[in-house]
Amino acid sequence: RIEVWRAPDVVRVPIGGLFRTRESWATFVAEGGRARLRTLALGPRNSLHAVVEAGLAPGEVVILYPSDRVSDTTRIVARPAQ
């Protein structure tokens, strides 16, 4: 096993919550029953997660695999974890 990079106390996001908007990376955050679009600055990433350098605070809930029906301010309902 080779460790390429390590950093303590970083905010990271699952790759399944990321998508491109023009030249930037973005995600949708669940906020008050609505999807909110966030533009992100990303750091290192692998096949599972990306380090968020700006645009997302610790503990915020990211919408995974958003469909094309989700946009900024779309009403959302959380599903129970499976």
C-alpha positions in Angstrom: 0.0 0.0 0.0 1.4 3.4 -1.0 0.0 6.5 0.6 0.0 9.4 -1.9 -1.6 12.1 0.1 -3.0 12.7 3.6 -4.6 15.6 5.4 -6.4 15.8 8.8 -9.7 17.5 9.3 -10.9 18.0 5.7 -14.4 18.3 4.3 -14.9 15.7 1.6 -17.8 14.9 -0.6 -18.8 11.6 -2.3 -18.0 11.6 -6.0 -21.7 10.6 -6.6 -22.8 14.0 -5.4 -20.6 16.0 -7.9 -21.4 17.2 -11.4 -20.0 19.8 -13.7 -21.5 23.2 -14.3 -19.7 25.0 -17.1 -16.1 25.2 -15.9 -16.8 24.4 -12.2 -17.7 21.4 -10.0 -21.0 21.6 -8.1 -23.3 19.7 -5.8 -26.8 20.1 -4.4 -27.1 20.5 -0.6 -30.4 19.7 1.2 -31.4 22.8 3.0 -34.8 23.5 4.6 -36.6 20.9 2.4 -35.1 22.3 -0.8 -32.1 21.5 -3.0 -29.6 24.3 -3.1 -26.9 24.5 -5.8 -23.4 25.0 -4.5 -20.3 25.6 -6.7 -17.3 24.0 -5.2 -13.5 24.3 -5.3 -12.1 20.8 -5.1 -8.7 19.5 -4.0 -7.4 16.0 -4.3 -9.9 13.2 -5.2 -10.0 9.5 -5.8 -12.7 7.1 -7.0 -14.8 7.6 -3.9 -14.4 11.1 -2.5 -13.1 14.6 -3.3 -11.7 17.1 -0.8 -13.7 20.3 -0.7 -11.5 23.4 -0.4 -14.4 25.9 -0.6 -18.2 25.8 -1.0 -19.3 23.2 1.5 -19.3 23.2 5.3 -18.8 20.2 7.6 -22.1 18.4 8.3 -24.1 19.7 5.3 -26.1 17.0 3.6 -25.3 16.4 -0.1 -27.8 15.0 -2.6 -26.3 11.9 -4.2 -26.9 11.1 -7.9 -29.3 14.0 -8.5 -31.5 13.5 -11.6 -32.0 16.1 -14.2 -35.3 17.0 -12.5 -33.4 18.5 -9.6 -32.4 22.2 -9.8 -31.8 25.0 -7.3 -34.8 25.4 -5.0 -36.5 22.1 -6.0 -38.5 20.7 -3.1 -37.0 17.5 -1.8 -37.8 14.8 0.8 -35.1 12.7 2.4 -35.3 8.9 2.0 -34.4 6.7 5.0 -30.9 5.2 4.8 -30.9 1.7 3.3 
